[in-house]
Amino acid sequence: MSSIKKLAGQTIWYGASSIFARFLYYLLTPYLTLKFAGTVEYGKMSLIYALIPFLNTLILFAFETAYFRFIQRSEFKEDVYNTLITSLLISTTAIVGLTIFFNTAIARFIGLDNHPEYVTLAGVIIGLDAISALPFAKLRNENRPQKFAAIRISGILINMVTVYFFLTVCPHFIKNNPNSILRLVYFPGFGVGYVLIANIAQAFFQLIALWKELISARLKINVKLWREVWVYALPLTIAGFAGMINETFDRVMLQRWSPLKGDAATFEVGIYSACYKLSILITLFVQAFRMGAEPFFFKQSTEANAPKVYARVMKFFVITICFMFLLVSLYLDIWKYFIQDKKMWVGLKVVPILLLANMFLGIYINLSIWYRLSRKTTAGAYITLIGAGITIAVNFIFIPYFSYMACAWATFLCYGTMMVISYIWGQKSYPVPYAWKKLLAYIIIVVILYFLHNALMGIWRNDALNYTVATIFLSLFGLFIYQVEKKEFNNLLRMRKTPI
């Protein structure tokens, strides 16, 4: 259990800082949906931010995961950071250069024909973020959470202040002072471009703050190591690229295949993207868990009881995301105010579907440890490609008829299928004693509670009753979990009294 305590500590330090940082960023959603209310600007922003993860994945080439994998090997320990940084600088320069050169064609492909400058700004963001990635990984591996957290959170604050400056301060000040010097930096029609500039300010700050870690690298490549990294990372990169299709490309598909056309289709992209962010709790927890779990799983793999530890981790993970599902789905009438444009509330019906989809994704990330540890990373590529195929097929067939509802169900089917395949395949290659029947029961129970709550609200719609029933259901589930897992929770309480 001490190893789980160690993972919890890492998740709190690195993950919680990421949660707080990303939560700050998500606070821009109500602000931006208010500022862009009644326009298609939020949809445009969603399209350009659907592009960025693709290029990030291509540039990073799974080097973060490779870093944690190869830093454990003594023969490569001294060369890993230098080799990966050097390779990353080369790939970043090439891919960002191509992105900027072909900005018009890329803008046309994602449905932003009139805004190639957005693609150029996105290229700059991608380049700065990519160069910062390995220094951040170095901080994580060296257990330096304070600096990691300070940089991440400060960067987000800079982003938020810059967005507010351009979208609120500048127009208000210029309105009252038409000849203000601010007219040199503010152009009313630039809209989403200022959100991207704020992102550049954040990325540039992070790069400066990580300068010491960056210049500590020597520009050299260990060819033998690089070849092994390439073999290890290529399948993960393919999986990551396909994963981005599953995670963000549905916005582009919705824009292209929506039954509506032009600005109406772009507005629907905005509706879907804003509602997607209401799965914030599970999304942030999965992100936090990934930050803490990735280095932990590799270090834990040398222990004899590793499979049992992984099974325990999965149990606590599923219990946590089940509570998060209830917390969002039962109180959706409160969470909806996160979206300030009330015209977007029509899309709230996708939220429970996306919550379940992100639960499946989190479980899949847990399960994926089998192919990462056994160096069968091609399996991850195959599984994610299957998921990408499902995403594209379902969206292609059903978006013309069901719009963003098709995107939500495609995400659900994609991650659900990936989860099941990974479990079956993983148990044959790297058996882990997951209590899958119990965990499946927990997920089914929370879904039943959600439908019961909806049924009661359908009979008698009343806010007081709504929140009372929601609280009762959440409490009953908590009591049920405590009774079933009492032994595990008592072990955790005892564990708090012992040093790591």
C-alpha positions, 0 to 999 in steps of 0.5 A, spaced: 500 500 500 505 504 501 506 504 493 499 507 492 501 512 497 507 514 493 502 514 487 497 518 491 503 523 493 505 524 486 498 525 483 497 530 488 503 534 487 504 534 479 496 532 478 493 537 482 497 542 480 495 540 473 488 540 475 488 547 478 492 550 472 487 547 467 481 549 471 484 556 471 484 555 463 477 552 463 475 558 467 476 562 460 470 558 458 464 562 461 468 568 459 469 566 452 462 564 451 459 570 454 464 575 450 463 571 443 455 569 445 451 570 439 457 569 434 461 563 431 467 565 434 467 560 439 466 555 434 472 558 430 476 557 436 474 550 437 476 548 430 483 551 431 484 548 438 482 541 434 488 542 430 494 544 435 494 537 439 495 533 432 501 537 430 503 537 438 503 529 437 507 529 431 512 533 434 513 530 440 513 523 438 512 520 444 518 523 447 515 524 454 513 517 455 520 514 452 524 519 457 521 515 463 522 509 459 529 509 458 531 514 464 531 507 468 536 504 463 543 505 466 547 504 459 543 510 457 541 514 463 546 520 461 544 521 454 537 520 454 535 527 455 541 530 451 538 525 445 531 527 446 532 534 446 536 535 440 531 530 436 526 534 438 529 541 436 530 538 429 523 536 428 520 542 431 523 546 427 521 542 421 514 541 422 512 548 425 516 551 418 511 546 414 505 548 418 506 556 417 508 555 410 502 551 408 497 555 413 492 557 407 491 550 405 491 547 413 486 553 414 481 551 408 481 543 411 479 545 418 474 550 415 477 556 417 478 559 409 479 566 411 483 565 417 490 562 415 493 567 420 490 563 426 494 557 423 500 561 423 499 563 430 497 555 432 504 553 429 508 558 434 504 555 440 506 548 438 513 550 437 514 553 444 510 548 447 514 542 444 520 545 446 518 545 453 515 538 454 522 535 456 524 540 461 517 539 464 518 531 464 525 532 467 522 536 473 517 530 474 522 525 474 527 529 478 521 530 483 521 537 483 513 539 484 514 546 486 517 549 480 513 544 476 506 547 479 509 554 479 510 554 472 504 551 470 499 555 474 503 562 472 503 560 465 495 559 465 494 566 469 498 570 464 494 567 459 488 569 462 490 576 464 492 577 456 485 574 454 482 579 458 486 585 456 485 584 449 478 582 449 475 587 455 480 592 457 482 594 450 475 595 447 473 598 453 479 603 453 479 605 446 471 606 446 472 611 451 479 614 448 479 613 441 486 616 440 489 611 445 496 608 443 492 601 444 489 602 437 496 600 435 495 593 438 488 592 438 484 590 432 476 589 433 475 584 428 481 579 430 477 575 435 480 568 436 487 571 434 487 574 441 486 568 444 491 565 440 496 570 442 495 569 449 496 562 449 503 564 445 504 569 451 503 563 456 508 558 452 513 563 451 513 564 459 514 557 460 520 556 456 523 562 459 522 559 466 524 552 464 531 555 461 535 552 466 533 545 464 533 547 457 540 549 457 543 544 461 542 539 455 548 538 450 546 538 443 548 531 441 545 524 439 546 517 441 545 514 435 544 507 438 539 510 443 535 514 438 534 508 434 531 504 440 527 510 442 524 511 435 522 503 435 519 504 442 516 511 440 513 510 433 507 506 435 506 510 441 506 516 436 501 513 431 497 511 437 497 518 439 495 521 432 489 516 432 488 518 439 487 525 437 482 523 431 478 520 437 479 526 442 478 533 437 478 531 430 470 530 431 470 538 431 473 538 424 468 532 422 462 536 425 464 542 421 464 539 414 459 534 415 454 537 419 446 538 416 447 545 417 452 549 413 457 555 413 456 559 420 450 555 422 455 549 422 461 553 426 456 555 431 454 547 432 461 546 433 462 551 438 456 548 442 459 541 442 466 544 444 463 548 450 458 542 452 464 537 452 468 541 457 462 540 462 466 533 463 471 537 466 472 533 473 473 527 469 477 530 464 482 533 469 482 527 474 484 523 468 490 528 466 492 529 473 492 521 474 496 520 467 501 525 470 503 522 476 502 515 474 506 515 468 513 515 471 510 511 477 508 505 473 515 504 470 518 505 477 513 500 480 514 495 474 521 492 477 517 490 484 514 483 484 507 485 487 507 490 481 500 487 478 497 487 485 499 494 485 496 496 478 489 492 480 489 496 486 490 503 483 485 501 478 480 500 483 481 507 486 481 510 480 474 507 478 471 509 484 473 516 484 471 517 477 464 514 478 463 519 484 465 525 479 460 522 474 455 523 479 457 529 481 457 532 474 451 529 471 446 529 477 448 537 478 448 538 471 443 544 472 448 548 476 454 546 471 450 549 465 452 556 468 459 554 466 457 556 459 454 563 459 451 563 452 444 560 453 443 558 446 448 553 447 445 549 453 441 545 447 447 541 447 447 539 454 444 532 453 451 530 450 454 531 457 452 524 460 455 521 454 461 524 454 462 523 461 462 516 460 466 516 454 472 519 458 471 514 464 472 509 459 478 513 456 481 513 463 480 506 464 484 505 458 490 509 460 490 505 466 490 498 462 495 501 457 500 499 462 501 492 459 503 494 452 508 500 455 511 495 460 512 489 455 515 494 450 509 491 445 507 499 443 505 496 437 499 494 440 497 501 443 497 503 436 493 498 433 488 499 439 487 506 438 487 506 430 481 501 431 478 507 435 480 512 430 476 508 425 470 507 429 470 515 430 471 516 423 466 511 421 460 513 426 461 521 425 461 520 417 455 516 417 451 519 422 453 527 423 449 528 417 443 526 420 444 527 428 449 533 428 453 533 434 449 527 438 453 523 433 460 526 435 458 524 442 456 517 441 462 516 436 466 518 442 463 513 447 463 507 442 470 509 441 473 509 448 469 503 450 471 499 444 478 501 446 477 499 453 475 492 452 480 490 447 486 493 451 483 489 457 482 482 453 489 483 450 492 485 456 490 480 460 493 475 455 500 478 455 501 481 462 496 479 467 493 484 472 488 481 477 483 487 476 476 486 480 473 487 473 466 484 475 466 489 481 468 495 477 463 494 472 458 493 477 460 500 480 459 503 473 452 500 472 450 503 479 452 510 477 448 510 470 442 507 473 442 512 479 443 518 473 437 515 469 433 514 476 434 521 477 432 523 470 426 519 471 424 523 477 425 530 475 421 528 468 415 527 473 416 533 478 420 538 475 423 542 481 429 545 483 429 543 490 427 536 489 432 536 484 438 537 488 435 534 494 435 527 490 441 528 487 445 529 494 441 523 497 443 519 491 450 521 491 450 520 499 447 513 498 453 511 493 458 513 497 455 509 503 455 503 499 462 504 496 464 505 503 461 498 506 464 494 500 471 497 500 471 498 508 477 494 508 481 498 503 479 504 506 481 502 513 488 500 510 489 507 507 487 510 513 493 506 517 497 508 511 497 515 512 500 514 519 506 511 516 512 514 512 513 513 504 
